[in-house]
Amino acid sequence: AVLTADGILRSCLFEGGEVDIRPILRAADLRPTRRLEDLAHAMTECVRLKPDGHSGHGNQQMSRIGG
């Protein structure tokens, strides 16, 4: 998984699911253990969204994802 500069957790640089973790990180009312649970769930979801294969080109330019 890759975490982008804008808080998006991506299952793959080129293709696959994205999980926005900014709401978890910015939530002021979450107790620390709940924040860790939510982050763990976001990681699990990101892995679940990972594609089995790639189309060869991806759906985003490398400059957009930091490469």
C-alpha positions as CSV (number, residue, x, y, z in Angstrom):
1,A,0.0,0.0,0.0
2,V,1.0,3.6,-0.6
3,L,0.0,6.7,1.3
4,T,-0.2,9.8,-0.9
5,A,0.7,13.3,0.3
6,D,-3.0,14.2,0.3
7,G,-4.0,11.4,2.7
8,I,-5.2,8.8,0.2
9,L,-4.2,5.2,1.0
10,R,-3.8,3.4,-2.4
11,S,-3.6,-0.4,-2.7
12,C,-1.4,0.0,-5.8
13,L,0.5,2.9,-7.5
14,F,-1.2,2.4,-10.8
15,E,-4.6,0.8,-10.2
16,G,-6.9,-0.3,-7.5
17,G,-8.9,1.0,-4.6
18,E,-8.3,4.1,-2.7
19,V,-9.2,4.8,1.0
20,D,-9.2,8.4,2.2
21,I,-7.7,8.3,5.7
22,R,-7.9,12.1,6.3
23,P,-11.2,11.9,8.2
24,I,-9.6,9.4,10.6
25,L,-6.5,11.5,11.2
26,R,-8.4,14.8,11.5
27,A,-11.2,13.5,13.9
28,A,-10.6,15.4,17.1
29,D,-13.1,13.4,19.1
30,L,-11.6,9.9,18.5
31,R,-9.8,8.2,21.4
32,P,-6.4,6.9,20.4
33,T,-7.5,3.2,20.5
34,R,-10.4,3.9,18.2
35,R,-8.2,5.9,15.8
36,L,-5.9,2.8,15.6
37,E,-8.8,0.5,15.0
38,D,-10.2,2.8,12.2
39,L,-6.7,3.0,10.6
40,A,-6.4,-0.8,10.8
41,H,-9.8,-1.2,9.1
42,A,-8.8,1.3,6.4
43,M,-5.6,-0.7,5.7
44,T,-7.6,-3.9,5.5
45,E,-10.1,-2.3,3.1
46,C,-7.2,-1.0,1.0
47,V,-5.7,-4.5,0.7
48,R,-9.2,-5.9,-0.1
49,L,-9.4,-3.5,-3.0
50,K,-6.0,-4.4,-4.5
51,P,-6.5,-5.7,-8.1
52,D,-5.4,-9.2,-9.1
53,G,-3.7,-7.8,-12.2
54,H,-2.9,-4.6,-14.0
55,S,-4.0,-3.2,-17.3
56,G,-0.4,-2.3,-18.1
57,H,-0.8,1.5,-18.1
58,G,-2.7,2.3,-14.9
59,N,-5.4,4.9,-14.5
60,Q,-3.2,7.8,-13.3
61,Q,-0.1,9.5,-14.4
62,M,3.0,8.9,-12.3
63,S,3.4,12.6,-11.7
64,R,0.0,12.7,-10.1
65,I,0.8,10.0,-7.6
66,G,4.3,11.1,-6.7
67,G,6.4,9.0,-9.0
